[in-house]
């Protein structure tokens, strides 16, 4: 999604990407409900959700990230000033 783009996420690991005037389904690496997504770099995104789910999208592919918690993650934020 270089040059700007849109993602939306939802239940059952749903991930949709805007391409032109269409929403295209992306292959999710998790069946868990997703609640938050943030851009963290050029064509790199992180989505969070149910049961400690964290997914990272790099080079067009979503991959699970491990976390030591099974808690519900509802949002994520990315920006300057984080250390």
C-alpha positions as CSV (number, residue, x, y, z in Angstrom):
1,X,0.0,0.0,0.0
2,X,2.9,2.3,-0.7
3,X,1.7,5.8,-1.5
4,X,-1.2,5.7,0.9
5,X,-4.0,3.2,1.4
6,X,-6.7,2.0,3.7
7,X,-7.2,-1.2,5.8
8,X,-10.2,-2.3,7.8
9,X,-10.3,-5.2,10.2
10,X,-13.0,-7.1,12.0
11,X,-14.4,-10.4,13.3
12,X,-12.9,-13.8,12.6
13,X,-9.6,-12.2,11.5
14,X,-11.1,-10.3,8.7
15,X,-8.7,-7.9,7.0
16,X,-9.8,-5.8,4.0
17,X,-7.5,-3.5,1.9
18,X,-8.7,-0.7,-0.3
19,X,-7.4,-0.9,-3.9
20,X,-8.8,1.7,-6.2
21,X,-12.6,1.6,-5.8
22,X,-12.7,-1.9,-4.4
23,X,-12.1,-3.6,-1.0
24,X,-10.0,-6.7,-1.3
25,X,-9.8,-9.5,1.3
26,X,-6.3,-10.2,2.6
27,X,-5.2,-13.6,3.9
28,X,-5.2,-13.3,7.7
29,X,-2.9,-15.5,9.8
30,X,-5.4,-15.6,12.6
31,X,-9.1,-16.5,13.1
32,X,-9.4,-14.2,16.1
33,X,-11.4,-11.0,16.1
34,X,-9.3,-7.9,15.4
35,X,-10.0,-4.5,16.9
36,X,-7.1,-2.1,16.1
37,X,-4.7,-1.5,13.3
38,X,-1.9,1.0,12.8
39,X,0.7,1.8,10.1
40,X,4.2,1.4,11.5
41,X,6.2,2.0,8.3
42,X,6.1,2.0,4.6
43,X,3.8,-1.0,3.7
44,X,4.1,-2.3,7.2
45,X,1.1,-2.6,9.6
46,X,0.2,-4.1,12.9
47,X,-3.2,-5.3,13.9
48,X,-4.3,-6.3,17.4
49,X,-7.3,-8.3,18.8
50,X,-8.8,-11.0,20.9
51,X,-6.7,-13.3,23.2
52,X,-3.5,-11.2,22.8
53,X,-3.5,-11.4,19.0
54,X,-0.9,-9.3,17.3
55,X,-0.4,-9.6,13.5
56,X,2.3,-7.8,11.5
57,X,2.0,-7.1,7.8
58,X,5.3,-6.9,6.0
59,X,5.7,-7.1,2.2
60,X,2.0,-8.0,1.8
61,X,1.9,-10.9,4.1
62,X,0.3,-11.1,7.6
63,X,2.2,-13.0,10.3
64,X,1.5,-13.7,13.9
65,X,3.7,-12.1,16.6
66,X,4.1,-13.8,19.9
67,X,3.1,-12.1,23.1
68,X,3.1,-13.3,26.7
69,X,-0.5,-12.3,27.3
70,X,-3.9,-13.7,26.4
71,X,-5.7,-10.4,27.1
72,X,-8.0,-8.6,24.7
73,X,-6.1,-5.9,22.8
74,X,-8.5,-3.2,21.5
75,X,-6.2,-0.6,20.0
76,X,-2.7,0.3,18.8
77,X,-1.0,3.6,18.2
78,X,2.1,4.3,16.2
79,X,3.8,7.7,16.0
80,X,6.8,9.9,16.8
81,X,7.9,10.2,20.4
82,X,7.7,6.5,21.4
83,X,10.8,5.1,23.0
